[in-house]
Structures are given as C-alpha cells and as structure tokens.
Amino acid sequence: MAFKSFPVAAAAALGLFLAACAPTTGRIEGVVQGPDGLSQGPVQMTYVQLPSGGESELAAMLPDGEKFTGKGVRVAEESRGSSVSFGFGGGFGWGGGFGSSVIAPYDQTTYTGELQAQLFGDRGRTMACRFQAARPSAGFDGGGIGNCRISDGRQIAARF
C-alpha cells in the first residue's frame, strides 16, 4: 500500500524541482524621456530571469519602434572565511569527548540588490541600465526601480 503512493510523491517532488529550475519572466514598465526632458511615451520591457538567479535576458521596445535586447546580471558580494564549531558530546572514547572542534572553510554569496544590464538596439544604439531590487535575493522577481540611459541621450525611468 505504501509503495503505491511513492510514484505520486516522486512525481510531485520532480515537479517542484523542475519548477525551481525553470526561468521566470516578467514586465518592466517605464517612460522614455528625451534629452530635453520631455516625455516620449511608455517603454515596454520584459525580462527572463534564468534559473541560476544571477543572469537575466532583457528586451525593450521604445515608442518609436526601436528594439533592444541584452543581458543583465545581479551584483554580488562574495565572502570567504572559515567557521569553527565545537562539539561537546558525551563519552571519553575515540572520536568523541569534550572539546573536539572542526574548522570548515566556506564561500558565501550575498546579492546587493543592484542589477545591471547592457542592451543593444536594432538601429545601432546601446542602452545601459541600473536597477535596484526591493528584495535582493529575488532579483527582478522581487520588484524594484531603476533607470536606463540610451546612447543618444534619452533616459528611461522604470519600475518592475
């Protein structure tokens, strides 16, 4: 009887694993401003956050029809160190006893919440973007704000 439920549990676990490994997508809303500061209309941007969590693919369509595509990354701070743990198990035999300790090295990656992207347009222009995620560990999926500068002087104020 217990073995009959195993395939169902295994399928559910596999589904959760695959969902965690799938890319996520979302929209970024923004407004383009010309070099003169006047609004030129809304911009439609989309992102695909890759399962690694550190990289994204972005696309933008400006009001004049110009299309941009490129990649984004989450800025990370990495730290290295070692931790010491002390064991105070019972007994006085081999492998146990009081005062045993372990020193273990570790690498830790912490995301700052800053996301940077470089996009290339179909008319030869470039777009550099800087975003700040509201929840650094979630990247674009956690929402936030940012701005982009286009090589011709236009700017985009955005939120996601």
Long-range contacts (C-beta under 8 A, 24 or more apart in sequence): 20-51, 21-51, 22-51, 23-48, 23-49, 23-50, 23-51, 24-48, 24-49, 24-140, 24-141, 25-49, 26-140, 26-141, 26-160, 27-160, 28-58, 28-60, 28-140, 28-146, 28-158, 28-159, 28-160, 29-158, 29-159, 29-160, 30-148, 30-156, 30-157, 30-158, 30-159, 31-156, 31-157, 32-62, 32-63, 32-154, 32-155, 32-156, 33-154, 33-155, 33-156, 33-157, 34-153, 34-154, 35-152, 35-153, 35-154, 40-64, 40-154, 43-156, 43-158, 45-158, 45-160, 47-72, 47-140, 47-160, 49-139, 49-140, 49-141, 53-139, 54-139, 56-115, 56-117, 56-139, 56-140, 58-117, 58-119, 58-129, 59-119, 60-119, 60-127, 60-148, 60-156, 62-154, 66-121, 66-122, 66-123, 66-125, 67-121, 67-122, 68-119, 68-120, 68-121, 68-122, 68-125, 68-127, 69-119, 69-120, 70-117, 70-118, 70-119, 70-120, 70-127, 71-117, 71-118, 72-115, 72-116, 72-117, 72-118, 72-129, 72-131, 72-140, 73-115, 73-116, 73-117, 74-111, 74-112, 74-114, 74-115, 74-133, 74-136, 74-139, 75-111, 75-112, 75-113, 75-114, 75-115, 75-116, 76-109, 76-110, 76-111, 76-112, 77-109, 77-110, 77-111, 77-112, 78-107, 78-108, 78-109, 78-110, 79-107, 79-108, 79-110, 80-105, 80-106, 80-107, 80-108, 81-105, 81-106, 81-108, 82-106, 110-136, 111-136, 111-137, 111-139, 112-136, 113-144, 115-139, 115-140, 115-144, 115-146, 117-148, 119-148, 121-150, 125-150, 125-151, 125-152, 126-150, 126-151, 127-151, 127-156, 129-156, 129-158, 131-158, 131-160
